[in-house]
Amino acid sequence: MPAATNHRNIVGVNAETVTNVSSTDFPGHWPGEDHSWNIKHFRRTFRVKFYRNTPLLSQFDLIHTDAAIANTLRRIMIAEVPTLAIESVYVSNNTSIIQDEVLAHRLGLVPLRGDKDALKGLSWYLRGEDSAPREPTDEDTIVLHLKKTCERNPDAKKTDTDPDKLYINHNVYASDIVFEPAGRQIKSFAHDPIRAANPDILIAKLRPGQEIDLTMHCIKGIGQDHAKFSPVATASYRLLPDIRIKKPIRGKAAERFAACFPKGVIAVREGEDGEKEAVVDNVRNDTVSREVLRHNEFKGIVELGRVRDHFIFSVESTGQFDADEIFLSAVGTLKAKTINLKRDIYKMLRKQALDAKRAREAENPDADEEDVMDTQ
């Protein structure tokens, strides 16, 4: 494991303590040593390695970076990648047992999906300065409709007790939400219309005579404003575990040693002499439970730790965008933030220089004339 060769890069995990946790001023820097920033060195050492990538789940590693960068990407994925969600619910009729505000809240948390390019092309809905809402348009608002009425099944037997046999339309699912395109949306969402990302989400239960009839307006937003706009169900990372076997563990002890770790972490293989021996197989599966440190027979034989600059990410999408697309969007957002910060710093430094120049001229307005007379 290349990252684990440098011992000071390992966060030690003991039975009851954690050692070597102090961070440095910036990634890869230690006091008294020259670690000047070098873009070539960063490009050579920094890596992103995907281990699993499906539309709803991505598991990848960020290698040779700092916790500040890893956590920044995690927070951006949660709070700053824009998505579409239900913002306003206009209830025409609701005779179910669920109150209007509770029903509206449940609808707001239903993840939506549709044509990705069209979703990204939606404009932001800008609210007016006064309390009156601004008129929505086809460029910034998606309209959905939900209408469901429960009736008795005339073919049901008197002895039936199953609601599926007794009633018609007694369950209201997310699949019952209907997209009503307007204007340019008719063309942009023609091949992939707006719908629930998970059609089996149960919204409400009805009984004969009860009805839900409502219209929903969806807008673009970010998780920083409300959790319903967050594109991820979970976005987390952990440090890569580090397991070092200092002395050979053989025989029955090897099997007991392997039992102290989750399945797949430690493998028991036959050595050259035919005796079983414990070896580290896949440290990614380890949860660092410290179970092995409870056994005296392994005391001083094994060292546990975590690699300080190796982050294992797990990103689970709610369905509107693929998990890897969310990560790439977060990288783009971080890049834009750094560009804006660099521009603002330049403006600030320029303003400070101009203010200092004006201050000098105000303190000594005749300095330029004296310099001219001295020259003559």
Phi, psi and chi 1 to 4 in degrees:
 res  aa     phi    psi   chi1   chi2   chi3   chi4
   1 MET       -  105.3 -172.2 -169.3  -47.6      -
   2 PRO   -58.4  -39.2  -21.8   31.4      -      -
   3 ALA   -68.6  -20.1      -      -      -      -
   4 ALA   -94.2   -0.8      -      -      -      -
   5 THR   -69.2  -30.2   55.0      -      -      -
   6 ASN   -90.1  113.1 -168.7  -16.5      -      -
   7 HIS   -65.6  -32.5 -172.9   70.5      -      -
   8 ARG   -73.6   -7.1   64.1 -175.9  177.0 -176.1
   9 ASN   -89.8    2.7 -159.6   39.5      -      -
  10 ILE  -107.2  129.8  -58.3  -62.5      -      -
  11 VAL   -86.3  114.6  177.4      -      -      -
  12 GLY   -73.2  136.8      -      -      -      -
  13 VAL  -117.0  108.9  178.0      -      -      -
  14 ASN  -101.9 -176.5  -56.3  -38.6      -      -
  15 ALA   -61.6  -40.8      -      -      -      -
  16 GLU  -131.6    2.4  -62.5 -179.1   -1.6      -
  17 THR  -137.2  165.3   60.1      -      -      -
  18 VAL  -125.6  129.5  179.3      -      -      -
  19 THR  -114.9  164.4   60.2      -      -      -
  20 ASN    57.4   47.6 -164.5   24.9      -      -
  21 VAL   -97.2  -11.5  -64.1      -      -      -
  22 SER   -62.8  133.7  -60.7      -      -      -
  23 SER   -87.5  167.7 -179.0      -      -      -
  24 THR  -102.1  172.3   53.5      -      -      -
  25 ASP   -61.4  -40.0  -66.8  -24.8      -      -
  26 PHE  -152.9  164.4   56.3   84.9      -      -
  27 PRO   -52.8  132.9  -25.3   33.4      -      -
  28 GLY    72.7   23.3      -      -      -      -
  29 HIS  -118.7  137.2  172.0  -94.4      -      -
  30 TRP  -132.3  139.7  -76.3  -89.4      -      -
  31 PRO   -56.7  142.5  -23.5   33.4      -      -
  32 GLY    83.0    2.0      -      -      -      -
  33 GLU  -126.2  150.6  -58.2  179.0   13.9      -
  34 ASP   -89.0  106.8 -177.5   13.9      -      -
  35 HIS  -126.1   52.1  -67.5  -83.8      -      -
  36 SER   -59.5  144.3  -57.7      -      -      -
  37 TRP   -61.1  131.5  172.1 -104.1      -      -
  38 ASN  -137.2  113.0 -171.5  -44.3      -      -
  39 ILE   -64.1  -32.8 -173.4   62.7      -      -
  40 LYS   -67.2  -40.5  -66.0 -177.9  178.6  179.2
  41 HIS   -66.1  -39.2  174.9   73.4      -      -
  42 PHE   -64.2  -44.8  176.1   77.0      -      -
  43 ARG   -63.7  -31.9  -72.3  175.3  175.1  172.8
  44 ARG   -75.8  -32.1 -174.7  172.3   63.3 -107.8
  45 THR   -99.6  -33.6   57.9      -      -      -
  46 PHE   -71.8  135.6  176.7   70.7      -      -
  47 ARG  -141.6  148.5  -72.5 -178.7  -65.4  157.3
  48 VAL  -122.9  119.8  179.7      -      -      -
  49 LYS  -125.4  119.8 -173.6  174.8 -177.9 -179.4
  50 PHE   -89.7  133.6  -84.2   78.6      -      -
  51 TYR  -107.6  -28.7  -74.3   86.4      -      -
  52 ARG  -149.5  132.2 -178.1  179.3  179.8 -176.8
  53 ASN  -145.3  103.6 -169.1   21.0      -      -
  54 THR  -122.8  167.2   63.8      -      -      -
  55 PRO   -55.9  -33.2  -28.0   35.5      -      -
  56 LEU  -101.9  -13.0  -65.8  179.7      -      -
  57 LEU  -146.2  129.7  178.6   63.5      -      -
  58 SER  -127.3  133.2  -77.2      -      -      -
  59 GLN  -125.3  119.0  -66.5  177.5  -17.2      -
  60 PHE  -147.0  165.5   56.0   90.4      -      -
  61 ASP  -114.9  137.1  -69.3    4.0      -      -
  62 LEU  -105.3  117.3  -68.5 -174.5      -      -
  63 ILE  -114.9  134.9  -53.9  171.9      -      -
  64 HIS    65.6   55.3  -64.3  -52.1      -      -
  65 THR  -141.7  179.9 -171.9      -      -      -
  66 ASP  -104.0  158.3 -169.3   65.1      -      -
  67 ALA   -60.9  -30.9      -      -      -      -
  68 ALA   -62.7  -40.9      -      -      -      -
  69 ILE   -69.8  -45.4  -56.6  -61.0      -      -
  70 ALA   -60.7  -44.0      -      -      -      -
  71 ASN   -70.7  -32.4 -164.7   47.8      -      -
  72 THR   -62.4  -45.0  -61.9      -      -      -
  73 LEU   -64.3  -39.4  -68.2  172.2      -      -
  74 ARG   -62.4  -45.8 -178.2 -170.1   68.1   85.2
  75 ARG   -67.5  -36.0  -68.5  175.2   62.8   90.7
  76 ILE   -66.5  -41.5  -69.1  176.0      -      -
  77 MET   -60.6  -37.0  -76.1 -171.9  -77.9      -
  78 ILE   -76.5  -41.2  -67.3  174.0      -      -
  79 ALA  -118.0  -10.5      -      -      -      -
  80 GLU  -132.3    6.4  -63.0 -171.3   52.1      -
  81 VAL   -92.5  116.5  174.5      -      -      -
  82 PRO   -71.0  142.9   23.9  -31.8      -      -
  83 THR  -140.3  174.6   62.6      -      -      -
  84 LEU  -102.0  135.8 -178.4   75.9      -      -
  85 ALA  -151.2  160.5      -      -      -      -
  86 ILE   -72.3  125.5  -62.9  170.9      -      -
  87 GLU  -107.7  -42.8  174.9   70.2    5.9      -
  88 SER  -126.2  138.4  -58.1      -      -      -
  89 VAL  -123.6  122.3  178.4      -      -      -
  90 TYR  -108.0  108.2  -58.2   92.7      -      -
  91 VAL   -90.0  117.8 -178.8      -      -      -
  92 SER   -86.5  -38.4  -60.4      -      -      -
  93 ASN  -157.9  131.6 -171.6   21.8      -      -
  94 ASN  -147.0   99.5  175.3   26.8      -      -
  95 THR  -107.3   14.3   55.5      -      -      -
  96 SER   -76.3  174.8   69.2      -      -      -
  97 ILE   -80.1   -6.6   63.5  171.8      -      -
  98 ILE   -87.8  126.5  -58.6 -179.9      -      -
  99 GLN   -63.7  155.2  -60.7   92.3  -27.9      -
 100 ASP   -56.3  -46.0  -69.0   -6.0      -      -
 101 GLU   -69.1  -33.7   58.1  -88.6   22.1      -
 102 VAL   -70.1  -40.8  176.8      -      -      -
 103 LEU   -63.2  -42.0  179.8   59.9      -      -
 104 ALA   -63.2  -38.8      -      -      -      -
 105 HIS   -65.5  -41.6 -175.6  -93.6      -      -
 106 ARG   -63.5  -41.2  -71.5  178.1   64.4   82.9
 107 LEU   -66.1  -37.7  -70.8  167.7      -      -
 108 GLY   -62.6  -27.3      -      -      -      -
 109 LEU   -91.1    3.3  -65.9  176.1      -      -
 110 VAL   -77.6  117.9  173.5      -      -      -
 111 PRO   -67.7  140.8  -15.6   29.0      -      -
 112 LEU  -113.5  159.0  -55.8  173.7      -      -
 113 ARG  -146.8  164.4   65.5  176.5  -55.0  169.7
 114 GLY   176.8 -164.3      -      -      -      -
 115 ASP   -59.5  118.9 -171.8  -80.3      -      -
 116 LYS   -65.7  -42.1  -63.0  175.8 -177.2  177.2
 117 ASP   -64.7  -39.5  -66.5  -28.2      -      -
 118 ALA   -67.9  -37.0      -      -      -      -
 119 LEU   -64.6  -42.4  -73.6  172.1      -      -
 120 LYS   -67.5  -26.5  -66.4  177.4 -178.3  178.1
 121 GLY   -83.1   -5.4      -      -      -      -
 122 LEU   -65.7  142.1  -76.6  174.8      -      -
 123 SER   -81.3  161.4  -57.2      -      -      -
 124 TRP   -76.9  137.5  -66.3   90.0      -      -
 125 TYR   -80.4  112.0  178.9   80.1      -      -
 126 LEU   -96.1  117.0  -57.3  177.3      -      -
 127 ARG   -75.5  149.3  -56.3  178.8 -172.3  -84.2
 128 GLY   -72.2  161.9      -      -      -      -
 129 GLU   -70.5  -30.7  -63.7 -178.9   -2.2      -
 130 ASP   -85.2  177.2   53.8   -0.2      -      -
 131 SER   -71.4  -23.1   58.0      -      -      -
 132 ALA   -71.0  130.9      -      -      -      -
 133 PRO   -69.5  149.1   26.0  -34.0      -      -
 134 ARG   -78.4  148.8 -171.7  179.2   61.5   82.2
 135 GLU   -66.3  123.7 -170.6   69.8   21.1      -
 136 PRO   -72.5  155.9   26.3  -33.4      -      -
 137 THR  -130.2  171.8   67.7      -      -      -
 138 ASP   -72.2   -8.6   61.6  -33.3      -      -
 139 GLU   -87.8  -19.6  -63.7 -177.9   -6.8      -
 140 ASP  -131.8   -2.4   55.1   30.1      -      -
 141 THR  -136.3  135.1  -56.4      -      -      -
 142 ILE  -108.0  133.5  -61.1  -68.1      -      -
 143 VAL  -106.8  128.3  178.3      -      -      -
 144 LEU  -122.0  156.8  -55.4  175.5      -      -
 145 HIS  -135.8  145.8 -169.1   71.5      -      -
 146 LEU  -138.5  121.5  174.0   61.9      -      -
 147 LYS  -141.2  123.0 -175.9  174.5 -177.1  179.7
 148 LYS  -146.6  129.6 -157.3   76.6  175.2  -75.4
 149 THR  -124.5  131.1  -56.9      -      -      -
 150 CYS   -92.4  138.0 -179.4      -      -      -
 151 GLU  -135.4  160.1  -59.3  174.4   -9.7      -
 152 ARG   -76.9  145.6  -70.6 -170.5 -179.4  -85.4
 153 ASN   -84.1  112.9 -175.8    4.2      -      -
 154 PRO   -65.4  -18.8   23.8  -33.1      -      -
 155 ASP   -92.4    0.2  -60.9  -32.4      -      -
 156 ALA   -70.5  144.6      -      -      -      -
 157 LYS   -80.9  155.9  -61.4  177.8 -178.7  179.5
 158 LYS   -66.5  -25.8  -67.9 -177.0  179.1 -179.1
 159 THR   -87.2   -6.8   56.1      -      -      -
 160 ASP   -69.8  137.3  -72.3  -23.0      -      -
 161 THR  -121.5   -6.6   57.8      -      -      -
 162 ASP   -77.5  122.0 -173.9   -2.1      -      -
 163 PRO   -57.2  -30.5  -23.3   33.1      -      -
 164 ASP   -65.4  -26.8  -67.8  -26.1      -      -
 165 LYS   -93.6  -28.7  -62.5  178.8 -179.7  178.9
 166 LEU   -80.1  -35.1  -72.1  172.8      -      -
 167 TYR  -124.1  158.3  -47.2  123.9      -      -
 168 ILE  -114.6  131.8  -60.4  174.5      -      -
 169 ASN    61.8   39.7  -64.3  -27.4      -      -
 170 HIS   -85.9  -12.9   69.3   98.7      -      -
 171 ASN  -112.0  131.1  -74.3  -26.5      -      -
 172 VAL  -104.2  114.5 -178.0      -      -      -
 173 TYR  -107.7  164.9  -68.9  102.1      -      -
 174 ALA   -63.5  -24.9      -      -      -      -
 175 SER   -67.5  -16.1   57.5      -      -      -
 176 ASP   -79.5   -8.7  -63.4  -40.9      -      -
 177 ILE   -73.2  128.0  -62.9  175.3      -      -
 178 VAL  -112.0  134.0  179.5      -      -      -
 179 PHE   -85.8  131.6  172.8   44.3      -      -
 180 GLU  -117.3   89.1  -63.0 -179.5   -7.0      -
 181 PRO   -69.2  151.5   26.1  -33.1      -      -
 182 ALA  -141.6  144.1      -      -      -      -
 183 GLY    60.8 -129.0      -      -      -      -
 184 ARG   -69.5  -15.7   66.8  171.3 -170.6  172.8
 185 GLN   -65.1  -26.6  -61.8  171.7    3.3      -
 186 ILE   -59.7  -37.9  -61.0  175.1      -      -
 187 LYS   -87.6  -43.3 -177.7  178.9  179.7  179.3
 188 SER   -69.1  -29.3   57.6      -      -      -
 189 PHE  -108.3   22.1  -69.7  100.4      -      -
 190 ALA   -64.4  -41.2      -      -      -      -
 191 HIS   -89.5  -21.8  -59.1  -68.4      -      -
 192 ASP  -144.0   81.6 -166.5    4.7      -      -
 193 PRO   -70.7  163.4   26.4  -34.1      -      -
 194 ILE   -68.9  133.4  -62.1  -64.7      -      -
 195 ARG  -158.9  172.3   62.0 -165.1 -177.1  -80.2
 196 ALA   -70.6  136.5      -      -      -      -
 197 ALA   -64.5  -34.3      -      -      -      -
 198 ASN  -122.2  101.6 -172.4  -16.1      -      -
 199 PRO   -69.0  -13.5   24.6  -33.1      -      -
 200 ASP   -91.8    8.7  -63.4  -32.5      -      -
 201 ILE   -67.9  124.4  -64.0  176.3      -      -
 202 LEU   -83.6  121.2 -178.5   63.7      -      -
 203 ILE   -94.1  -43.8  -63.1  174.6      -      -
 204 ALA  -160.0  163.6      -      -      -      -
 205 LYS  -117.6  137.4  -73.2  179.6  175.5  -73.2
 206 LEU  -120.4  162.5  -57.9  177.4      -      -
 207 ARG  -130.4  162.2  -74.3  -60.6  178.9  -98.7
 208 PRO   -49.1  130.6  -29.0   36.1      -      -
 209 GLY    94.6  -15.6      -      -      -      -
 210 GLN   -87.9  147.5  -64.9 -179.5  -11.4      -
 211 GLU  -145.5  146.2 -179.7 -174.8   50.7      -
 212 ILE  -123.5  123.9  -69.4  178.2      -      -
 213 ASP  -140.1  111.8 -175.0    4.5      -      -
 214 LEU  -152.6  161.4   48.9   84.5      -      -
 215 THR  -121.7  139.8  -58.6      -      -      -
 216 MET  -122.8  139.1  -63.8  156.7  -79.2      -
 217 HIS  -110.5  126.9  -74.5 -173.9      -      -
 218 CYS  -110.2  138.9  -48.1      -      -      -
 219 ILE  -133.3  167.9   64.4  172.8      -      -
 220 LYS   -85.5  139.4 -173.0 -165.8  -65.9 -170.9
 221 GLY  -157.1 -178.6      -      -      -      -
 222 ILE  -126.3  156.0   56.1  176.9      -      -
 223 GLY   -62.5  -20.0      -      -      -      -
 224 GLN   -63.5  -28.8 -173.9  174.9  -11.4      -
 225 ASP   -85.1  -41.5  -65.5  -27.8      -      -
 226 HIS  -159.7  144.2 -164.5  -75.0      -      -
 227 ALA   -62.2  -23.7      -      -      -      -
 228 LYS   -65.4  -22.0   66.2 -175.7  178.1 -176.4
 229 PHE   -86.9   -5.3  -68.7  112.4      -      -
 230 SER   -70.4  129.3 -179.5      -      -      -
 231 PRO   -79.7   -7.8   31.0  -34.8      -      -
 232 VAL  -116.9  144.5  -64.4      -      -      -
 233 ALA   -78.7  -43.8      -      -      -      -
 234 THR  -142.6  145.8   58.5      -      -      -
 235 ALA  -143.6  106.5      -      -      -      -
 236 SER  -139.2  164.8   61.0      -      -      -
 237 TYR  -144.7  159.9   65.4   81.0      -      -
 238 ARG  -145.1  157.1   58.7 -169.7  176.3   95.9
 239 LEU   -77.4  145.6  -65.5  176.8      -      -
 240 LEU   -64.4  125.1  178.3   70.8      -      -
 241 PRO   -65.0  154.4  -20.2   32.6      -      -
 242 ASP  -132.2  121.8  179.3   63.2      -      -
 243 ILE  -122.4  124.1  -56.4  173.1      -      -
 244 ARG  -122.2  118.0  -60.3 -174.1 -178.2 -173.3
 245 ILE   -92.7  111.8  -59.2  175.7      -      -
 246 LYS   -82.4  -27.6  -57.5  171.4   67.8  174.3
 247 LYS  -133.6  149.5  -63.6  179.9 -178.0  179.0
 248 PRO   -60.3  137.7  -22.2   32.9      -      -
 249 ILE  -116.2  114.4  -55.9  174.9      -      -
 250 ARG  -128.2  167.7  -61.1  179.0  176.9  178.6
 251 GLY    69.3 -144.3      -      -      -      -
 252 LYS   -63.1  -30.6  -65.8  -68.8 -176.3  179.8
 253 ALA   -62.7  -32.1      -      -      -      -
 254 ALA   -64.7  -39.6      -      -      -      -
 255 GLU   -69.5  -39.2  -63.7  178.6   -2.3      -
 256 ARG   -66.4  -35.8  -66.1 -166.6  -62.6  -90.1
 257 PHE   -65.1  -44.4 -177.1   77.8      -      -
 258 ALA   -64.1  -32.1      -      -      -      -
 259 ALA   -70.4  -14.1      -      -      -      -
 260 CYS   -80.1   -8.7  -64.9      -      -      -
 261 PHE  -120.1  159.4  -63.5   87.2      -      -
 262 PRO   -59.8  158.7  -23.9   33.3      -      -
 263 LYS   -60.3  132.6 -173.6  177.2 -179.7  179.4
 264 GLY    96.0  -11.7      -      -      -      -
 265 VAL   -75.7  -49.3  176.9      -      -      -
 266 ILE  -112.3  130.8  -57.5  -63.9      -      -
 267 ALA  -108.7  144.0      -      -      -      -
 268 VAL  -107.7  112.2  179.0      -      -      -
 269 ARG  -124.3  159.5  -60.3  169.9 -177.8  167.8
 270 GLU   -82.9  132.4  -69.9 -171.4   -0.1      -
 271 GLY   -81.8 -172.9      -      -      -      -
 272 GLU   -64.8  -27.5  -63.4  179.8   -3.6      -
 273 ASP   -89.5    4.8   55.4   -3.1      -      -
 274 GLY    87.3   -3.7      -      -      -      -
 275 GLU   -89.5  143.2 -171.5  176.5    9.1      -
 276 LYS   -68.6  140.7  -66.3 -178.3  178.6  179.4
 277 GLU  -140.3  140.9 -177.7  176.6  -10.9      -
 278 ALA   -84.8  132.0      -      -      -      -
 279 VAL  -135.0  152.5  -64.8      -      -      -
 280 VAL   -75.7  124.5  179.1      -      -      -
 281 ASP  -105.0  -55.2 -172.7   24.8      -      -
 282 ASN  -145.3   97.8 -173.3   -1.2      -      -
 283 VAL   -70.8  -18.2  -66.4      -      -      -
 284 ARG   -62.6  -27.0  -69.7  176.7   56.9   86.3
 285 ASN   -80.4   -8.5  -67.5  -16.5      -      -
 286 ASP   -76.7  141.8 -171.3   28.6      -      -
 287 THR  -104.3    2.6   57.9      -      -      -
 288 VAL    53.4   55.2 -166.7      -      -      -
 289 SER   -78.9  -15.0   64.2      -      -      -
 290 ARG    67.2   15.3  -47.9 -172.5 -162.9 -171.3
 291 GLU   -58.2  -37.7  170.0   65.7   21.1      -
 292 VAL   -65.0  -27.2   67.4      -      -      -
 293 LEU   -75.7   -8.6  -59.1  179.9      -      -
 294 ARG   -81.0  -15.5  -63.4  175.3   61.1 -111.5
 295 HIS   -98.8  123.1  -59.4  -90.0      -      -
 296 ASN   -65.3  -28.5  -68.2  -31.2      -      -
 297 GLU   -66.6  -19.7   63.0  175.2  -41.6      -
 298 PHE  -105.8    7.9  -57.6  125.3      -      -
 299 LYS   -66.1  127.8 -171.3  175.2 -178.3  178.7
 300 GLY    80.8   -3.9      -      -      -      -
 301 ILE   -97.0  -28.4  -62.1  178.6      -      -
 302 VAL  -127.7  144.0   59.8      -      -      -
 303 GLU  -121.2  132.6  -73.7 -174.5   -2.8      -
 304 LEU  -108.9  149.5  -56.9 -179.0      -      -
 305 GLY  -168.0 -175.8      -      -      -      -
 306 ARG  -136.1  141.8  -71.1 -174.7 -179.2  -87.8
 307 VAL   -78.6  121.7 -177.3      -      -      -
 308 ARG   -63.1  -33.7 -174.0 -169.7  -57.1  -84.3
 309 ASP  -115.3   26.4   60.2   -7.0      -      -
 310 HIS  -125.2  109.0 -169.2  133.8      -      -
 311 PHE  -110.6  127.7  -59.0   89.3      -      -
 312 ILE   -98.2  111.4  -58.3  174.4      -      -
 313 PHE   -96.1  145.9  -93.8   83.1      -      -
 314 SER  -134.3  117.0  178.2      -      -      -
 315 VAL  -121.7  120.3  178.5      -      -      -
 316 GLU  -112.8  120.0 -177.5 -179.5   -6.1      -
 317 SER   -84.8  151.1  171.0      -      -      -
 318 THR   -81.3  -11.4   57.9      -      -      -
 319 GLY   121.4  -17.2      -      -      -      -
 320 GLN   -72.1  -39.5 -171.2  163.4  133.5      -
 321 PHE  -128.5  154.9  -62.3  105.8      -      -
 322 ASP   -66.0  152.3  -67.8  -11.7      -      -
 323 ALA   -60.7  -41.4      -      -      -      -
 324 ASP   -69.5  -29.9   58.6  -15.6      -      -
 325 GLU   -66.7  -35.0  -67.9  177.2  -26.0      -
 326 ILE   -64.1  -41.8  -62.9  172.9      -      -
 327 PHE   -63.4  -44.4  169.8   67.2      -      -
 328 LEU   -65.2  -36.4  -65.6  176.5      -      -
 329 SER   -63.8  -38.4  -63.3      -      -      -
 330 ALA   -64.6  -39.2      -      -      -      -
 331 VAL   -63.1  -42.5  173.4      -      -      -
 332 GLY   -64.0  -39.1      -      -      -      -
 333 THR   -64.5  -42.7  -59.4      -      -      -
 334 LEU   -62.8  -40.0  178.5   58.6      -      -
 335 LYS   -62.5  -43.9 -179.2  178.9  179.0 -179.2
 336 ALA   -63.8  -38.1      -      -      -      -
 337 LYS   -62.3  -43.3  -75.5  175.2  173.2  -74.2
 338 THR   -67.0  -37.3   55.3      -      -      -
 339 ILE   -64.4  -44.1  -68.1  174.6      -      -
 340 ASN   -64.5  -39.5  -67.6  -23.3      -      -
 341 LEU   -63.8  -42.8  176.9   62.8      -      -
 342 LYS   -62.7  -41.1 -177.0  177.5  179.4 -179.9
 343 ARG   -65.9  -42.5  179.7 -163.6   60.3 -158.8
 344 ASP   -68.0  -36.7  -67.5  -18.0      -      -
 345 ILE   -63.6  -41.5  -68.6  176.3      -      -
 346 TYR   -61.9  -43.1  173.1   76.9      -      -
 347 LYS   -63.1  -40.7  -70.2 -178.5  178.0  178.9
 348 MET   -64.5  -44.8 -179.6 -174.7   67.4      -
 349 LEU   -65.1  -38.5  -65.8  176.3      -      -
 350 ARG   -65.9  -41.6 -176.0  179.3  179.4 -176.3
 351 LYS   -64.7  -41.6 -177.7  177.2 -178.1  -59.1
 352 GLN   -62.1  -39.5  -70.8  178.1  -10.3      -
 353 ALA   -65.3  -41.5      -      -      -      -
 354 LEU   -67.3  -40.1  -68.5  175.1      -      -
 355 ASP   -64.3  -39.8  -69.0  -16.4      -      -
 356 ALA   -65.4  -38.3      -      -      -      -
 357 LYS   -65.9  -43.6 -178.6  179.0  179.4 -179.6
 358 ARG   -64.9  -36.9  -66.0 -167.9 -174.8  100.1
 359 ALA   -64.0  -42.0      -      -      -      -
 360 ARG   -63.5  -41.0  -70.0 -166.0  -58.9  -91.1
 361 GLU   -67.5  -34.1  -68.1  175.5   -8.8      -
 362 ALA   -71.0  -35.8      -      -      -      -
 363 GLU   -70.8  -34.7  -68.0  176.9   -3.0      -
 364 ASN  -136.0   75.1 -167.6    5.2      -      -
 365 PRO   -68.2  -22.9   25.0  -33.2      -      -
 366 ASP   -93.1    8.8  -60.5  -29.6      -      -
 367 ALA   -62.8  -40.8      -      -      -      -
 368 ASP   -67.1  -38.1  -66.1  -20.7      -      -
 369 GLU   -67.9  -40.6  -62.8 -179.8    1.6      -
 370 GLU   -63.1  -38.2  -67.1  178.6   -2.7      -
 371 ASP   -64.6  -36.1  -67.8  -18.0      -      -
 372 VAL   -67.7  -43.8  172.5      -      -      -
 373 MET   -64.9  -39.8  -66.7  177.9   62.1      -
 374 ASP   -62.7  -36.0  -68.2  -17.7      -      -
 375 THR   -67.9  -39.5  -56.9      -      -      -
 376 GLN   -69.1      -  -68.0  175.9  -10.2      -
